[in-house]
């Protein structure tokens, strides 16, 4: 797919003038396109230069095009990869597997299944009550975080032999407020857990597949909690994470020294999808679902 042709057709379909396109760019809130001038826009439309994939995705989103259809029409083999992305991802996978697999209490299974459930926030809290005890800062979070969530959230769980080995839950959030931060209309996600890098891939591709199929037209950003260290680094590198607030552990309630508190972060979901190393796996998953 030639981006300039797609871009020109989208502008024509939306019946937009170049001045109107620039206005949408300037109001988008994305630094990568908010300062685009008429010369750059002309070069993109004429194919003299091509913006990188991240800019392409936010352009499609900004003009209310179908991000899902755009991604489906990409030729992944023609996309230029980034060796730094590959190295970071490979390094993260090795660290995850080393940290999680050095000792096992149960025999691991090669057979996995992913389960999708629509549950309320209270149902998810109850389901993972014991898991959340690993994060003593939840007491501080509950006292200082105001959330207006949709009635039903989505829980993605990965199982091996009926044993849960990974999960993430997310909700449409109309308002999020702490003493330091106030945001509206974002996806809110709970701390993600995965037993190893294979489970990470399962959960990640399922999350982004559902995101593209269901809510990409309404949400470009997500806000949620993550631990410090490798997971926080992952969000920073691939999702351009912004640290919004840190909730330290409650020393009286800590059950282990691994409880280092939780960061509230804001991540750019389209930035993840602009990374070939991630997009390739998501596209493979989407294509498998069509078969």
C-alpha positions in Angstrom: 0.0 0.0 0.0 1.3 3.4 -1.0 0.5 5.8 1.9 0.3 9.0 -0.3 -2.5 7.3 -2.3 -4.4 6.2 0.8 -4.0 9.6 2.4 -5.2 11.4 -0.7 -8.3 9.1 -1.0 -9.1 9.6 2.6 -8.9 13.4 2.4 -11.1 13.3 -0.7 -13.6 10.9 0.9 -13.9 13.1 3.9 -14.3 16.1 1.6 -11.6 18.1 3.4 -9.5 21.0 2.1 -5.8 21.0 2.9 -6.5 23.9 5.3 -9.0 21.8 7.1 -6.5 18.9 7.3 -3.9 21.2 8.8 -6.4 22.5 11.3 -7.2 18.9 12.4 -3.5 18.2 12.8 -2.9 21.3 14.8 -5.8 20.5 17.2 -4.9 16.8 17.4 -2.7 17.0 20.5 0.0 14.9 18.9 3.3 16.8 18.8 4.3 14.7 15.7 1.7 16.3 13.5 0.5 19.4 15.4 3.2 21.6 13.8 3.0 20.2 10.2 3.0 23.0 7.6 1.4 23.2 4.2 4.7 22.3 2.4 5.1 19.1 4.4 1.4 18.2 3.9 1.8 18.7 0.2 4.9 16.4 0.1 3.0 13.7 2.0 0.0 13.9 -0.3 2.1 13.9 -3.4 4.3 11.0 -2.2 7.6 13.0 -2.4 8.2 12.1 1.3 6.5 9.5 3.5 5.9 9.9 7.2 6.9 7.1 9.5 4.4 4.5 10.5 3.5 6.2 13.8 2.7 9.4 12.0 0.7 7.4 9.4 -1.4 5.8 12.2 -2.2 9.1 14.0 -3.0 10.8 10.7 -5.6 8.0 9.9 -6.9 8.3 13.4 -7.0 12.1 13.3 -9.0 12.1 10.1 -11.4 9.5 11.5 -10.3 6.8 9.1 -10.4 3.1 10.0 -7.1 2.3 11.7 -8.0 -1.4 11.6 -8.5 -1.4 7.9 -5.4 0.6 7.3 -3.3 -1.8 9.4 -4.9 -4.9 7.6 -3.7 -3.4 4.3 -0.1 -2.9 5.3 2.5 -5.3 3.9 4.4 -6.1 7.0 7.3 -7.4 5.0 7.8 -4.0 3.3 7.9 -2.2 6.7 11.3 -1.1 7.8 12.2 -2.6 11.1 14.3 -1.1 13.8 17.2 -3.0 15.2 17.0 -1.2 18.5 13.4 -2.2 18.9 14.3 -5.8 18.1 17.1 -5.7 20.6 15.0 -4.2 23.4 12.2 -6.7 22.9 14.5 -9.7 22.8 16.3 -8.4 25.9 13.0 -7.9 27.7 11.8 -11.4 26.8 15.1 -12.9 28.2 14.7 -11.0 31.4 11.1 -12.0 31.8 11.8 -15.7 31.2 14.8 -15.7 33.5 12.9 -13.9 36.3 9.8 -16.0 36.1 11.1 -19.4 35.2 14.1 -19.9 37.4 11.8 -21.9 39.8 8.4 -23.4 39.1 5.9 -24.8 41.6 3.8 -26.6 39.0 4.5 -28.3 35.7 4.1 -25.9 32.8 1.9 -26.9 29.9 2.4 -26.2 26.2 -1.4 -26.1 25.8 -2.8 -22.7 26.4 -6.2 -21.0 26.0 -7.3 -17.4 26.2 -10.5 -16.5 27.9 -12.4 -13.2 27.4 -14.9 -12.1 30.0 -17.1 -9.0 30.4 -17.1 -8.2 34.1 -17.6 -5.2 36.4 -14.8 -3.6 38.2 -16.0 -5.2 41.5 -16.2 -8.6 39.9 -12.6 -8.3 38.7 -11.4 -7.0 42.1 -13.1 -10.0 43.8 -11.7 -12.5 41.3 -8.1 -11.2 41.8 -8.4 -10.3 45.5 -5.5 -12.5 46.5 -3.3 -11.3 43.5 -3.8 -7.7 44.4 -2.4 -8.3 47.9 1.0 -8.3 46.2 0.5 -4.5 45.8 0.2 -2.9 49.2 -0.2 0.5 47.6 -3.8 -0.4 46.6 -5.0 1.1 49.9 -3.5 4.4 49.0 -4.8 4.1 45.5 -8.4 3.5 46.6 -8.2 6.5 48.9 -6.7 8.9 46.3 -8.1 7.7 43.0 -11.4 8.7 41.6 -12.6 6.6 38.6 -15.7 6.8 36.5 -15.7 3.4 34.7 -18.1 1.9 32.2 -20.3 -0.7 33.9 -18.6 -3.6 32.1 -14.9 -4.1 31.7 -13.0 -6.7 29.7 -10.8 -9.4 31.3 -8.3 -11.2 29.2 -7.0 -14.3 31.0 -4.5 -17.0 29.8 -4.7 -20.5 31.1 -2.5 -23.6 31.1 -4.3 -26.8 32.3 -7.0 -24.6 34.0 -4.3 -22.7 35.9 -4.3 -19.0 35.2 -0.9 -17.8 34.1 -1.6 -14.3 33.0 -4.2 -11.6 32.7 -5.0 -8.0 32.0 -8.3 -6.1 32.6 -9.3 -2.8 31.0 -12.3 -0.5 31.1 -13.6 2.5 29.2 -13.0 5.4 31.6 -14.8 8.7 31.3 -13.0 10.4 34.2 -9.8 9.7 36.1 -8.7 12.0 39.0 -6.0 12.0 41.6 -4.6 14.8 43.6 -2.1 15.4 40.8 -3.9 14.3 37.6 -7.3 14.7 36.0 -8.0 13.0 32.6 -11.1 12.1 30.6 -12.0 9.5 28.0 -9.1 7.0 28.3 -8.8 3.3 28.6 -8.0 2.3 32.1 -6.0 -1.0 32.7 -5.1 -2.9 35.8 -1.6 -4.3 36.5 -0.8 -6.9 33.9 0.7 -10.3 34.9 2.3 -13.0 32.7 4.1 -16.1 33.8 6.6 -15.9 30.9 7.2 -14.2 27.5 4.9 -16.7 25.7 2.0 -15.7 27.9 3.0 -12.0 27.5 2.6 -12.4 23.7 -0.7 -14.2 24.1 -2.1 -11.4 26.2 -0.6 -8.5 24.3 -1.8 -9.6 20.9 -5.3 -10.4 22.2 -5.5 -7.0 23.8 -4.4 -5.1 20.7 -6.6 -7.2 18.5 -9.6 -6.3 20.6 -8.5 -2.7 20.8 -8.3 -2.4 17.0 -11.7 -4.2 16.5 -13.6 -2.4 19.2 -12.4 0.9 20.6 -9.5 2.3 18.5 -11.7 5.0 17.0 -12.5 6.3 20.5 -9.3 5.9 22.5 -5.7 6.5 21.5 -4.4 6.6 25.0 -4.6 4.2 28.0 -3.9 4.9 31.7 -3.1 2.3 34.2 -0.8 0.9 36.9 2.5 -0.9 36.5 5.4 -1.9 38.6 8.8 -0.2 38.4 11.7 -1.8 36.7 11.5 -3.9 33.5 7.7 -3.5 33.0 7.9 0.3 33.4 10.8 0.4 31.0 8.8 -1.6 28.5 5.9 0.9 28.6 8.4 3.8 28.3 10.2 2.3 25.3 7.3 1.0 23.2 4.4 3.1 24.4 6.0 6.4 25.1 4.8 6.2 28.7 4.4 9.3 30.8 4.7 8.8 34.6 1.6 10.5 36.1 2.0 9.5 39.8 3.7 7.1 42.0 2.0 5.2 44.8 4.6 3.8 47.2 4.1 0.5 49.1 2.5 0.5 52.5 5.3 -0.8 54.7 2.8 -2.2 57.2 1.0 -4.2 54.6 3.9 -5.4 52.4 4.0 -9.2 52.0 7.4 -9.3 50.2 10.3 -7.1 49.3 9.3 -7.3 45.6 6.5 -4.9 46.4 8.0 -1.6 45.2 4.8 0.3 44.7 2.9 1.1 41.5 3.3 3.8 38.9 0.2 5.4 37.3 1.2 5.8 33.7 -0.3 7.1 30.5 0.7 5.2 27.3 0.1 5.8 23.6 -1.5 2.7 22.1 -0.8 3.7 18.5 2.9 4.1 19.4 3.0 0.4 20.4 1.4 -0.6 17.1 3.9 1.5 15.1 6.6 -0.9 16.2 7.1 -3.6 13.7 8.2 -6.1 16.3 4.8 -5.8 18.0 2.6 -5.1 15.0 3.8 -8.2 13.2 2.5 -10.4 16.0 -0.8 -8.6 16.2 -1.3 -8.9 12.4 -0.6 -12.6 12.5 -3.1 -13.0 15.3 -5.8 -11.0 13.4 -5.2 -13.1 10.2 -5.5 -16.3 12.2 -8.9 -15.2 13.5 -10.1 -14.8 9.9 -9.2 -18.3 9.0 
